[in-house]
Amino acid sequence: MLRTVFIIGLLAFAGLFALKILFGIMGTLFGLIFWLLGMAIPVLIIGLMVYVVIRIFAPETAKDLRSKFGGE
């Protein structure tokens, strides 16, 4: 009986340890994803502003960029 209680305690401890590791890794992954989104959105906005300026002042260059990257 004492052995059963000891094994249940070890399994509970191992489960808590596994949950801590799992949520620690998931927290790190979610943090990494949010950091990447936080970096990608400003880069996207700056790229859009540059493209709009190019489109206003050099429409042929904008057309070339659109055909190069848009697959047109």
TIVO-2410 file (N, C-alpha, C; in nm, 3 decimals):
# residues 72
REC num residu      c1      c2      c3 atome chaine
REC   1      M   0.083  -0.119   0.000     N      A
REC   1      M   0.000   0.000   0.000    CA      A
REC   1      M   0.088   0.126   0.000     C      A
REC   2      L   0.193   0.123   0.078     N      A
REC   2      L   0.283   0.237   0.082    CA      A
REC   2      L   0.352   0.257  -0.053     C      A
REC   3      R   0.385   0.145  -0.118     N      A
REC   3      R   0.446   0.153  -0.250    CA      A
REC   3      R   0.351   0.216  -0.350     C      A
REC   4      T   0.221   0.186  -0.344     N      A
REC   4      T   0.122   0.243  -0.435    CA      A
REC   4      T   0.111   0.394  -0.415     C      A
REC   5      V   0.107   0.438  -0.291     N      A
REC   5      V   0.100   0.581  -0.262    CA      A
REC   5      V   0.226   0.651  -0.314     C      A
REC   6      F   0.341   0.589  -0.294     N      A
REC   6      F   0.466   0.645  -0.341    CA      A
REC   6      F   0.468   0.656  -0.494     C      A
REC   7      I   0.421   0.555  -0.565     N      A
REC   7      I   0.418   0.557  -0.712    CA      A
REC   7      I   0.320   0.662  -0.762     C      A
REC   8      I   0.204   0.674  -0.697     N      A
REC   8      I   0.107   0.777  -0.738    CA      A
REC   8      I   0.168   0.916  -0.717     C      A
REC   9      G   0.240   0.937  -0.608     N      A
REC   9      G   0.307   1.065  -0.584    CA      A
REC   9      G   0.413   1.094  -0.690     C      A
REC  10      L   0.491   0.991  -0.727     N      A
REC  10      L   0.592   1.009  -0.831    CA      A
REC  10      L   0.528   1.041  -0.966     C      A
REC  11      L   0.418   0.973  -0.998     N      A
REC  11      L   0.350   1.000  -1.125    CA      A
REC  11      L   0.290   1.141  -1.127     C      A
REC  12      A   0.235   1.185  -1.014     N      A
REC  12      A   0.181   1.320  -1.007    CA      A
REC  12      A   0.293   1.423  -1.022     C      A
REC  13      F   0.407   1.397  -0.957     N      A
REC  13      F   0.520   1.488  -0.969    CA      A
REC  13      F   0.572   1.491  -1.113     C      A
REC  14      A   0.582   1.375  -1.177     N      A
REC  14      A   0.628   1.369  -1.316    CA      A
REC  14      A   0.530   1.441  -1.409     C      A
REC  15      G   0.400   1.427  -1.382     N      A
REC  15      G   0.299   1.495  -1.463    CA      A
REC  15      G   0.308   1.646  -1.449     C      A
REC  16      L   0.326   1.694  -1.326     N      A
REC  16      L   0.341   1.838  -1.305    CA      A
REC  16      L   0.467   1.891  -1.373     C      A
REC  17      F   0.575   1.813  -1.365     N      A
REC  17      F   0.699   1.852  -1.430    CA      A
REC  17      F   0.681   1.857  -1.582     C      A
REC  18      A   0.612   1.757  -1.638     N      A
REC  18      A   0.587   1.755  -1.782    CA      A
REC  18      A   0.499   1.873  -1.825     C      A
REC  19      L   0.398   1.905  -1.746     N      A
REC  19      L   0.312   2.020  -1.779    CA      A
REC  19      L   0.390   2.150  -1.774     C      A
REC  20      K   0.479   2.162  -1.674     N      A
REC  20      K   0.559   2.284  -1.665    CA      A
REC  20      K   0.649   2.298  -1.788     C      A
REC  21      I   0.710   2.190  -1.829     N      A
REC  21      I   0.796   2.195  -1.948    CA      A
REC  21      I   0.712   2.223  -2.072     C      A
REC  22      L   0.597   2.156  -2.086     N      A
REC  22      L   0.512   2.175  -2.204    CA      A
REC  22      L   0.464   2.319  -2.213     C      A
REC  23      F   0.413   2.374  -2.106     N      A
REC  23      F   0.362   2.511  -2.111    CA      A
REC  23      F   0.477   2.612  -2.121     C      A
REC  24      G   0.593   2.578  -2.070     N      A
REC  24      G   0.709   2.665  -2.087    CA      A
REC  24      G   0.750   2.672  -2.232     C      A
REC  25      I   0.751   2.558  -2.301     N      A
REC  25      I   0.784   2.556  -2.444    CA      A
REC  25      I   0.676   2.625  -2.524     C      A
REC  26      M   0.549   2.600  -2.491     N      A
REC  26      M   0.441   2.664  -2.564    CA      A
REC  26      M   0.443   2.815  -2.543     C      A
REC  27      G   0.472   2.858  -2.421     N      A
REC  27      G   0.481   3.000  -2.394    CA      A
REC  27      G   0.593   3.065  -2.474     C      A
REC  28      T   0.704   2.993  -2.486     N      A
REC  28      T   0.815   3.043  -2.566    CA      A
REC  28      T   0.777   3.050  -2.712     C      A
REC  29      L   0.707   2.948  -2.761     N      A
REC  29      L   0.666   2.949  -2.902    CA      A
REC  29      L   0.567   3.060  -2.931     C      A
REC  30      F   0.470   3.080  -2.841     N      A
REC  30      F   0.374   3.188  -2.861    CA      A
REC  30      F   0.444   3.323  -2.854     C      A
REC  31      G   0.540   3.337  -2.764     N      A
REC  31      G   0.617   3.461  -2.756    CA      A
REC  31      G   0.694   3.485  -2.885     C      A
REC  32      L   0.752   3.380  -2.940     N      A
REC  32      L   0.826   3.392  -3.065    CA      A
REC  32      L   0.734   3.429  -3.181     C      A
REC  33      I   0.617   3.368  -3.185     N      A
REC  33      I   0.521   3.399  -3.292    CA      A
REC  33      I   0.476   3.544  -3.282     C      A
REC  34      F   0.443   3.591  -3.161     N      A
REC  34      F   0.399   3.730  -3.146    CA      A
REC  34      F   0.513   3.827  -3.176     C      A
REC  35      W   0.637   3.791  -3.143     N      A
REC  35      W   0.750   3.876  -3.175    CA      A
REC  35      W   0.768   3.885  -3.326     C      A
REC  36      L   0.756   3.771  -3.395     N      A
REC  36      L   0.769   3.772  -3.541    CA      A
REC  36      L   0.658   3.854  -3.606     C      A
REC  37      L   0.536   3.841  -3.556     N      A
REC  37      L   0.427   3.924  -3.609    CA      A
REC  37      L   0.452   4.071  -3.580     C      A
REC  38      G   0.503   4.100  -3.463     N      A
REC  38      G   0.534   4.238  -3.427    CA      A
REC  38      G   0.642   4.298  -3.516     C      A
REC  39      M   0.732   4.214  -3.565     N      A
REC  39      M   0.835   4.262  -3.657    CA      A
REC  39      M   0.784   4.267  -3.801     C      A
REC  40      A   0.699   4.173  -3.839     N      A
REC  40      A   0.653   4.164  -3.978    CA      A
REC  40      A   0.556   4.275  -4.015     C      A
REC  41      I   0.472   4.315  -3.923     N      A
REC  41      I   0.371   4.416  -3.955    CA      A
REC  41      I   0.434   4.552  -3.985     C      A
REC  42      P   0.530   4.602  -3.906     N      A
REC  42      P   0.593   4.729  -3.945    CA      A
REC  42      P   0.670   4.720  -4.077     C      A
REC  43      V   0.736   4.607  -4.102     N      A
REC  43      V   0.807   4.590  -4.228    CA      A
REC  43      V   0.708   4.592  -4.344     C      A
REC  44      L   0.593   4.529  -4.327     N      A
REC  44      L   0.489   4.531  -4.429    CA      A
REC  44      L   0.439   4.672  -4.455     C      A
REC  45      I   0.417   4.748  -4.350     N      A
REC  45      I   0.367   4.885  -4.365    CA      A
REC  45      I   0.471   4.973  -4.436     C      A
REC  46      I   0.599   4.959  -4.399     N      A
REC  46      I   0.704   5.037  -4.463    CA      A
REC  46      I   0.716   4.998  -4.610     C      A
REC  47      G   0.710   4.869  -4.641     N      A
REC  47      G   0.715   4.824  -4.780    CA      A
REC  47      G   0.598   4.877  -4.860     C      A
REC  48      L   0.481   4.881  -4.801     N      A
REC  48      L   0.363   4.935  -4.869    CA      A
REC  48      L   0.381   5.083  -4.898     C      A
REC  49      M   0.434   5.156  -4.801     N      A
REC  49      M   0.456   5.300  -4.823    CA      A
REC  49      M   0.559   5.323  -4.933     C      A
REC  50      V   0.666   5.244  -4.936     N      A
REC  50      V   0.767   5.257  -5.042    CA      A
REC  50      V   0.705   5.225  -5.177     C      A
REC  51      Y   0.624   5.120  -5.184     N      A
REC  51      Y   0.560   5.084  -5.311    CA      A
REC  51      Y   0.466   5.194  -5.359     C      A
REC  52      V   0.391   5.254  -5.269     N      A
REC  52      V   0.299   5.361  -5.308    CA      A
REC  52      V   0.377   5.480  -5.362     C      A
REC  53      V   0.488   5.513  -5.297     N      A
REC  53      V   0.571   5.624  -5.346    CA      A
REC  53      V   0.627   5.591  -5.484     C      A
REC  54      I   0.677   5.469  -5.502     N      A
REC  54      I   0.728   5.428  -5.633    CA      A
REC  54      I   0.616   5.431  -5.737     C      A
REC  55      R   0.499   5.388  -5.698     N      A
REC  55      R   0.387   5.386  -5.792    CA      A
REC  55      R   0.347   5.527  -5.834     C      A
REC  56      I   0.358   5.623  -5.745     N      A
REC  56      I   0.323   5.762  -5.777    CA      A
REC  56      I   0.429   5.825  -5.867     C      A
REC  57      F   0.558   5.807  -5.832     N      A
REC  57      F   0.664   5.878  -5.902    CA      A
REC  57      F   0.725   5.799  -6.018     C      A
REC  58      A   0.712   5.667  -6.019     N      A
REC  58      A   0.769   5.586  -6.127    CA      A
REC  58      A   0.675   5.469  -6.157     C      A
REC  59      P   0.568   5.494  -6.231     N      A
REC  59      P   0.470   5.388  -6.255    CA      A
REC  59      P   0.526   5.268  -6.332     C      A
REC  60      E   0.621   5.291  -6.421     N      A
REC  60      E   0.680   5.178  -6.496    CA      A
REC  60      E   0.760   5.087  -6.403     C      A
REC  61      T   0.832   5.145  -6.310     N      A
REC  61      T   0.907   5.065  -6.213    CA      A
REC  61      T   0.811   4.985  -6.126     C      A
REC  62      A   0.701   5.047  -6.085     N      A
REC  62      A   0.601   4.975  -6.005    CA      A
REC  62      A   0.541   4.860  -6.085     C      A
REC  63      K   0.520   4.884  -6.215     N      A
REC  63      K   0.466   4.777  -6.301    CA      A
REC  63      K   0.568   4.662  -6.311     C      A
REC  64      D   0.697   4.696  -6.324     N      A
REC  64      D   0.799   4.593  -6.328    CA      A
REC  64      D   0.807   4.514  -6.197     C      A
REC  65      L   0.797   4.585  -6.085     N      A
REC  65      L   0.798   4.517  -5.955    CA      A
REC  65      L   0.677   4.425  -5.939     C      A
REC  66      R   0.561   4.475  -5.984     N      A
REC  66      R   0.439   4.395  -5.974    CA      A
REC  66      R   0.450   4.269  -6.059     C      A
REC  67      S   0.508   4.282  -6.179     N      A
REC  67      S   0.519   4.165  -6.265    CA      A
REC  67      S   0.627   4.069  -6.213     C      A
REC  68      K   0.731   4.122  -6.150     N      A
REC  68      K   0.838   4.037  -6.098    CA      A
REC  68      K   0.793   3.957  -5.975     C      A
REC  69      F   0.729   4.026  -5.881     N      A
REC  69      F   0.692   3.960  -5.756    CA      A
REC  69      F   0.547   3.910  -5.755     C      A
REC  70      G   0.464   3.962  -5.840     N      A
REC  70      G   0.326   3.920  -5.843    CA      A
REC  70      G   0.300   3.803  -5.936     C      A
REC  71      G   0.397   3.770  -6.019     N      A
REC  71      G   0.380   3.657  -6.110    CA      A
REC  71      G   0.291   3.689  -6.227     C      A
REC  72      E   0.274   3.814  -6.257     N      A
REC  72      E   0.186   3.857  -6.365    CA      A
REC  72      E   0.249   3.833  -6.500     C      A
***
